[in-house]
């Protein structure tokens, strides 16, 4: 016997262990054997982050990772360093040299199946100890750097009203994009899980303000190599120079600028996600995750909004078959998704980032104490963080795909997941 058994008022899902059980009607079920269902998991992959932009550290706890996954610590920190790069970043990136310290769930380079705890230290904390002290300290509003003039476009006023906080620093310290360092650390772990199954992830900047990068169709390895060499994560030098000059102009004017970034994922099997319920659609989960990135205001899968002006014959990807390749699509305008599921083509996700709301020529706001108009307070900021946002996008998408991957193939160890994965590939090949 196998699978889950539902007895009167009792549900069992366990390993092959004999039980002596009496139901309410006193029937004896002694000696029945119960086993786990292949691919069944009691908990999905998830994480939580904590910490403030000028606090002592950012903390993340990842739950649901399988055991025996090899973690490359250099690769983990490489992703954090990528996030700090990019033309247009501010002085903060000269202070912080982000590295992730693993303080739980990993032993001798392998995950144990226990929650993985990550810490990213804030080097700038040394300059903010009194301002951000956890225990109460005496001092004036000025000494504590109280913020009473909310910045347009930021969470300051909404957060203050919601949580009844009269010092808006309590809002901006957490709503800051500094939190994405912890999310990138989590995504970096997810990338390593996916890499164990041959999945590759790349990102590129499509647009910064008025400057758009030419369309390219490069192999993913070449795309990764070229964008990694670029200060703005584009593939050609001419566009890079144009974007740098444009960012310089924006900075001189005391303004900020946003843009569009793209993530490409190759090597995924058909069938991640599901059409059976709305909350199981993987493209929906990815879209939600992308929109949760600080300052992101839009997301596209494949050609995205362009599909609204084209005919159906120009949008849908024709289905083909080859004895070697199996089923595939003649094009990839739908970005690797149909019916909320991966279709075996590369996943293509774009996100649009608005300009950073902290400006050196501040916009008008209102003093929450006096209700009088004032210009918003200035916090140290970047003129352009689009190249860094591209890295955040990659890792956020990686996390959602890894989550769907584990939901699909289950298993508490990497060996069990690989067995389930290989079995599924055999099923696809025989279809």
C-alpha positions as CSV (number, residue, x, y, z in Angstrom):
1,X,0.0,0.0,0.0
2,X,1.2,3.6,-0.6
3,X,0.1,7.2,-0.5
4,X,-2.1,9.0,1.9
5,X,-4.9,7.1,3.8
6,X,-7.9,8.8,5.3
7,X,-9.4,6.8,8.2
8,X,-12.3,7.9,10.4
9,X,-11.2,11.2,11.8
10,X,-7.5,10.4,11.1
11,X,-5.2,11.3,8.2
12,X,-1.8,9.7,7.8
13,X,1.1,10.6,5.5
14,X,4.3,9.1,6.8
15,X,7.2,6.7,6.0
16,X,7.0,2.9,6.1
17,X,6.5,2.6,9.8
18,X,3.9,0.2,11.4
19,X,1.2,1.8,13.5
20,X,-1.2,0.5,16.1
21,X,-4.2,2.7,15.7
22,X,-7.8,2.5,16.9
23,X,-10.4,4.6,15.2
24,X,-13.4,6.1,17.1
25,X,-15.5,3.1,16.1
26,X,-12.8,0.8,17.7
27,X,-11.6,-0.8,14.5
28,X,-8.0,-2.0,14.8
29,X,-5.7,-0.8,12.0
30,X,-2.6,-2.4,13.5
31,X,0.2,-3.3,11.1
32,X,-0.8,-1.1,8.2
33,X,2.2,0.3,6.3
34,X,2.2,4.0,5.3
35,X,4.7,5.7,3.0
36,X,5.4,9.2,1.7
37,X,4.1,10.3,-1.6
38,X,6.8,11.0,-4.1
39,X,7.4,14.7,-4.5
40,X,5.2,15.6,-1.5
41,X,6.5,18.5,0.7
42,X,5.1,19.8,3.9
43,X,6.5,23.3,3.4
44,X,7.3,25.5,0.4
45,X,10.5,27.5,0.0
46,X,10.3,30.8,1.8
47,X,12.4,33.5,3.4
48,X,12.1,36.5,5.7
49,X,14.4,39.5,6.0
50,X,15.0,42.0,8.8
51,X,17.1,45.1,9.3
52,X,17.4,48.8,8.4
53,X,19.5,50.7,5.9
54,X,21.6,52.3,8.6
55,X,21.2,49.5,11.2
56,X,24.0,47.1,12.2
57,X,23.1,44.4,9.7
58,X,20.6,42.8,7.3
59,X,19.4,39.4,8.3
60,X,17.7,36.7,6.2
61,X,16.4,33.3,7.1
62,X,15.7,30.8,4.3
63,X,13.4,27.8,5.0
64,X,12.7,24.8,2.8
65,X,16.1,24.3,1.2
66,X,16.9,20.6,0.7
67,X,19.9,19.0,2.3
68,X,23.2,18.2,0.6
69,X,23.1,21.3,-1.7
70,X,26.7,22.5,-2.2
71,X,27.0,26.2,-1.6
72,X,29.7,28.2,-3.3
73,X,30.4,31.1,-1.0
74,X,32.4,33.1,-3.5
75,X,29.4,32.9,-6.0
76,X,27.1,34.0,-3.2
77,X,29.1,37.1,-2.5
78,X,29.7,37.7,-6.2
79,X,26.0,38.3,-6.6
80,X,26.0,40.8,-3.7
81,X,29.0,42.6,-5.3
82,X,27.2,42.8,-8.6
83,X,24.4,44.6,-6.9
84,X,26.7,47.3,-5.7
85,X,28.1,48.1,-9.2
86,X,26.8,50.3,-11.9
87,X,27.3,53.8,-13.2
88,X,25.3,56.4,-11.2
89,X,25.6,54.8,-7.8
90,X,26.2,57.1,-4.8
91,X,28.8,57.3,-2.0
92,X,27.2,54.5,0.0
93,X,28.6,51.9,-2.4
94,X,32.1,53.2,-1.6
95,X,31.5,52.4,2.1
96,X,29.7,49.1,1.8
97,X,31.6,46.0,0.6
98,X,28.7,43.6,0.9
99,X,29.4,40.0,1.9
100,X,27.0,37.4,3.3
101,X,28.0,35.5,6.4
102,X,26.1,32.2,6.8
103,X,25.3,31.6,10.5
104,X,23.1,28.6,10.3
105,X,21.9,25.7,8.2
106,X,25.2,25.0,6.4
107,X,28.0,22.7,7.5
108,X,31.2,22.0,5.7
109,X,29.9,23.7,2.6
110,X,26.6,21.7,2.4
111,X,23.1,22.6,3.4
112,X,21.7,20.4,6.2
113,X,18.0,20.8,5.5
114,X,17.7,23.2,8.5
115,X,16.8,26.9,8.0
116,X,19.7,28.8,6.5
117,X,20.5,32.1,8.2
118,X,22.4,34.9,6.4
119,X,23.8,38.1,7.7
120,X,25.0,41.1,5.6
121,X,26.8,43.6,7.7
122,X,26.2,47.3,7.2
123,X,29.7,49.0,7.4
124,X,28.0,52.4,7.5
125,X,26.5,51.5,10.9
126,X,29.6,53.0,12.6
127,X,28.5,56.5,11.5
128,X,24.9,55.9,12.6
129,X,25.2,54.2,16.0
130,X,23.7,57.1,18.0
131,X,21.1,57.9,15.4
132,X,20.0,54.2,15.0
133,X,20.7,53.0,18.5
134,X,18.4,50.2,19.6
135,X,18.2,51.2,23.2
136,X,16.7,54.7,24.1
137,X,19.3,57.5,24.3
138,X,18.9,61.2,25.3
139,X,19.2,63.8,22.6
140,X,17.3,66.3,20.5
141,X,15.4,65.7,17.2
142,X,18.4,67.1,15.4
143,X,20.8,64.8,17.1
144,X,18.6,61.8,16.3
145,X,18.2,63.0,12.7
146,X,14.4,63.0,12.9
147,X,12.7,63.2,9.6
148,X,9.5,65.3,9.5
149,X,9.3,66.2,5.8
150,X,8.2,63.2,3.7
151,X,9.7,62.7,0.3
152,X,7.3,62.5,-2.7
153,X,7.4,59.1,-4.3
154,X,8.7,57.3,-1.1
155,X,7.0,55.4,1.6
156,X,7.6,58.1,4.2
157,X,4.2,59.7,4.6
158,X,2.1,56.6,3.9
159,X,4.2,54.6,6.4
160,X,4.0,57.3,9.0
161,X,0.3,57.5,8.8
162,X,-0.2,53.7,8.7
163,X,2.1,52.9,11.7
164,X,1.4,56.2,13.6
165,X,5.1,57.1,13.5
166,X,6.0,60.8,13.9
167,X,9.6,60.2,13.1
168,X,9.6,59.2,9.4
169,X,13.1,57.8,9.7
170,X,11.4,54.7,11.2
171,X,9.8,54.3,7.8
172,X,12.6,55.2,5.4
173,X,15.1,53.0,7.2
174,X,13.2,49.9,6.4
175,X,11.6,50.9,3.1
176,X,15.0,51.7,1.7
177,X,16.3,49.7,-1.3
178,X,19.1,48.6,1.0
179,X,16.8,45.7,1.9
180,X,17.3,44.3,-1.5
181,X,20.8,43.2,-0.5
182,X,19.3,40.5,1.7
183,X,16.9,39.6,-1.1
184,X,19.8,39.2,-3.5
185,X,21.6,37.0,-1.0
186,X,18.5,34.7,-0.9
187,X,18.3,34.8,-4.7
188,X,22.0,33.9,-4.9
189,X,21.3,30.7,-2.9
190,X,18.3,29.9,-5.2
191,X,20.5,30.4,-8.3
192,X,22.9,27.7,-7.0
193,X,20.0,25.3,-6.5
194,X,18.8,25.9,-10.1
195,X,22.4,25.7,-11.4
196,X,22.6,22.1,-10.1
197,X,20.0,21.3,-12.7
198,X,21.6,23.2,-15.6
199,X,19.6,26.4,-15.3
200,X,21.3,29.6,-16.5
201,X,20.2,33.2,-15.6
202,X,21.3,36.4,-17.3
203,X,20.2,40.1,-17.1
204,X,20.6,43.2,-19.2
205,X,19.6,46.9,-19.1
206,X,17.2,47.7,-21.9
207,X,16.7,51.4,-21.3
208,X,18.0,54.2,-19.1
209,X,15.8,57.3,-19.5
210,X,15.9,58.4,-23.2
211,X,18.7,56.0,-24.1
212,X,17.6,52.6,-25.4
213,X,20.0,49.6,-26.0
214,X,19.8,48.0,-29.5
215,X,18.0,44.6,-29.6
216,X,20.3,41.6,-29.5
217,X,19.9,37.9,-29.8
218,X,23.1,36.7,-28.2
219,X,23.6,33.2,-26.7
220,X,23.1,33.4,-22.9
221,X,26.8,32.7,-22.0
222,X,27.9,35.6,-24.3
223,X,25.2,37.9,-22.9
224,X,26.4,37.2,-19.4
225,X,30.0,37.8,-20.3
226,X,29.4,41.1,-22.1
227,X,27.0,42.6,-19.6
228,X,29.3,41.8,-16.7
229,X,32.0,43.9,-18.3
230,X,29.7,46.9,-18.8
231,X,29.2,49.7,-16.3
232,X,25.5,49.9,-17.2
233,X,24.9,46.2,-18.1
234,X,24.6,46.5,-21.9
235,X,26.3,44.5,-24.6
236,X,27.8,47.3,-26.8
237,X,30.3,50.0,-25.9
238,X,28.6,52.8,-27.8
239,X,25.3,52.4,-25.8
240,X,27.3,52.2,-22.6
241,X,29.1,55.6,-23.3
242,X,25.8,57.2,-24.2
243,X,24.1,56.0,-21.0
244,X,27.1,57.2,-18.9
245,X,27.0,60.6,-20.4
246,X,23.2,60.8,-19.9
247,X,23.5,59.8,-16.2
248,X,26.2,62.5,-15.7
249,X,23.8,65.1,-17.1
250,X,21.0,64.0,-14.9
251,X,23.3,64.1,-11.8
252,X,24.5,67.6,-12.7
253,X,20.9,68.7,-12.7
254,X,20.3,67.3,-9.3
255,X,17.8,64.9,-10.7
256,X,17.4,61.1,-11.0
257,X,16.5,58.7,-13.8
258,X,15.0,55.2,-14.1
259,X,14.8,52.6,-16.8
260,X,13.9,49.1,-18.0
261,X,15.7,45.9,-17.1
262,X,15.4,42.3,-18.4
263,X,16.0,38.9,-17.0
264,X,16.4,35.7,-19.2
265,X,16.3,32.2,-17.8
266,X,17.3,29.1,-19.8
267,X,17.3,25.4,-19.1
268,X,13.9,25.1,-17.5
269,X,11.7,22.1,-18.1
270,X,8.1,22.3,-19.3
271,X,5.5,22.5,-16.6
272,X,6.7,24.7,-13.7
273,X,3.7,26.4,-12.3
274,X,0.1,25.3,-13.0
275,X,-3.1,26.4,-14.7
276,X,-5.4,24.8,-12.2
277,X,-5.5,27.7,-9.7
278,X,-4.7,31.4,-10.1
279,X,-2.2,31.4,-7.2
280,X,-0.2,28.5,-8.7
281,X,0.5,30.4,-12.0
282,X,4.3,30.9,-12.1
283,X,4.2,34.0,-14.3
284,X,1.8,35.5,-11.9
285,X,4.1,34.8,-8.9
286,X,7.1,36.3,-10.8
287,X,5.1,39.4,-11.8
288,X,4.2,39.9,-8.1
289,X,7.8,39.4,-7.0
290,X,9.1,41.9,-9.6
291,X,6.6,44.5,-8.5
292,X,7.7,44.1,-4.9
293,X,11.2,45.4,-5.8
294,X,11.7,48.9,-4.5
295,X,10.8,51.6,-7.2
296,X,9.5,49.0,-9.8
297,X,6.3,50.2,-11.4
298,X,5.6,47.7,-14.2
299,X,6.4,44.2,-15.4
300,X,6.2,42.4,-18.7
301,X,6.5,38.7,-19.7
302,X,7.9,38.2,-23.2
303,X,6.7,41.0,-25.5
304,X,4.3,42.1,-22.8
305,X,2.3,45.3,-23.5
306,X,3.3,45.1,-27.2
307,X,0.8,42.2,-27.5
308,X,-2.0,44.7,-27.1
309,X,-1.3,46.3,-30.5
310,X,-0.5,43.2,-32.5
311,X,-2.7,40.5,-34.2
312,X,-2.9,37.0,-32.8
313,X,-0.9,35.6,-35.6
314,X,1.9,38.0,-34.6
315,X,1.8,37.1,-30.9
316,X,1.3,33.4,-30.4
317,X,4.3,31.0,-30.8
318,X,3.7,28.1,-33.2
319,X,4.3,24.6,-31.8
320,X,7.0,22.5,-33.5
321,X,8.4,19.0,-33.0
322,X,11.8,17.5,-33.6
323,X,12.9,14.0,-32.8
324,X,16.0,15.3,-31.1
325,X,14.5,18.4,-29.4
326,X,11.0,17.1,-28.8
327,X,8.3,19.8,-28.7
328,X,9.4,23.4,-29.0
329,X,8.1,26.8,-30.2
330,X,9.1,28.5,-33.4
331,X,9.4,31.8,-31.6
332,X,9.3,33.1,-28.0
333,X,7.0,36.1,-28.0
334,X,5.2,34.8,-24.9
335,X,8.4,34.7,-22.9
336,X,8.5,31.1,-22.0
337,X,5.0,30.9,-20.5
338,X,1.6,29.5,-21.6
339,X,-1.3,29.0,-19.1
340,X,0.8,30.1,-16.2
341,X,3.4,27.3,-16.8
342,X,6.8,27.2,-18.4
343,X,6.7,25.8,-21.9
344,X,10.4,24.9,-22.3
345,X,11.4,28.1,-24.0
346,X,13.6,30.7,-22.2
347,X,11.8,32.7,-19.6
348,X,12.0,36.5,-20.4
349,X,10.9,39.0,-17.8
350,X,11.1,42.8,-17.9
351,X,10.6,45.4,-15.2
352,X,10.5,49.1,-15.2
353,X,12.1,51.1,-12.5
354,X,11.0,54.7,-11.7
355,X,13.6,57.3,-10.9
356,X,14.8,57.3,-7.3
357,X,12.6,59.7,-5.3
358,X,15.4,61.2,-3.2
359,X,16.5,64.2,-5.3
360,X,19.2,66.8,-4.7
361,X,16.8,69.3,-6.0
362,X,14.0,68.3,-3.6
363,X,10.3,68.5,-4.6
364,X,7.7,70.2,-2.5
365,X,6.3,68.5,0.6
366,X,4.6,69.3,3.8
367,X,6.1,69.4,7.3
368,X,4.1,66.9,9.4
369,X,4.6,69.0,12.5
370,X,3.5,72.4,11.3
371,X,1.5,71.3,8.2
372,X,3.4,74.1,6.3
373,X,4.8,73.6,2.8
374,X,8.5,72.8,2.7
375,X,10.9,71.1,0.4
376,X,11.5,67.4,1.3
377,X,14.5,66.4,3.3
378,X,17.4,65.1,1.3
379,X,18.9,61.7,2.1
380,X,22.1,60.4,0.4
381,X,21.1,58.8,-2.8
382,X,22.0,57.5,-6.3
383,X,21.3,59.4,-9.5
384,X,20.6,56.1,-11.3
385,X,20.4,52.6,-9.8
386,X,19.1,50.8,-13.0
387,X,22.1,48.6,-13.5
388,X,21.9,47.5,-9.8
389,X,18.1,46.9,-10.2
390,X,18.9,44.5,-13.1
391,X,20.8,42.3,-10.6
392,X,18.0,42.5,-8.1
393,X,15.5,41.5,-10.8
394,X,17.6,38.4,-11.7
395,X,17.8,37.2,-8.2
396,X,14.1,37.8,-7.4
397,X,13.1,35.9,-10.5
398,X,15.6,33.1,-9.6
399,X,13.9,32.8,-6.2
400,X,10.4,32.4,-7.6
401,X,11.6,29.8,-10.2
402,X,13.5,27.9,-7.5
403,X,10.3,27.9,-5.3
404,X,8.2,26.5,-8.2
405,X,11.0,24.0,-9.0
406,X,10.8,22.6,-5.4
407,X,7.0,22.7,-5.4
408,X,7.1,20.5,-8.6
409,X,9.9,18.1,-7.8
410,X,9.8,18.0,-4.0
411,X,12.2,16.1,-1.8
412,X,14.1,16.8,1.4
413,X,17.6,16.1,-0.1
414,X,19.2,17.2,-3.4
415,X,19.5,13.5,-4.3
416,X,15.7,12.9,-3.9
417,X,15.0,16.0,-6.0
418,X,17.3,14.9,-8.8
419,X,15.6,11.5,-8.8
420,X,12.2,13.1,-9.1
421,X,13.5,15.5,-11.8
422,X,15.0,12.8,-13.9
423,X,11.9,10.7,-13.7
424,X,9.9,13.6,-14.9
425,X,12.2,14.2,-17.8
426,X,11.7,10.6,-18.8
427,X,8.0,11.1,-18.7
428,X,8.4,14.2,-21.1
429,X,10.6,12.3,-23.5
430,X,8.1,9.4,-23.8
431,X,5.1,11.7,-24.4
